[in-house]
């Protein structure tokens, strides 16, 4: 999948949703620190999608602790094993 290209996604019923993966979002990702080791997290990319209102997830990596997903709407940072590729 190329950068900033929409990725088709199956929705419920006949409703089809799409997501957009980008490394250059209009609003930059926040600067976050790892909740485990307090090191700065490396920004990977942003996924935009869902139904209205559009959701945003920013993906980060800690060199020691793994991958994290930040959800803008809830301002929550969670560990994730799955990172959608760009």
Buried (B, 14 or more C-beta within 10 A) or exposed (E): EEEEEEBEEEEEEEEEBEBBBBEEBEEEBEEBEBEEEEEEBBBBBBBBBBEEEEBBBBBBBBEEBBBBBBEBEEEEBEEBEEBBEB
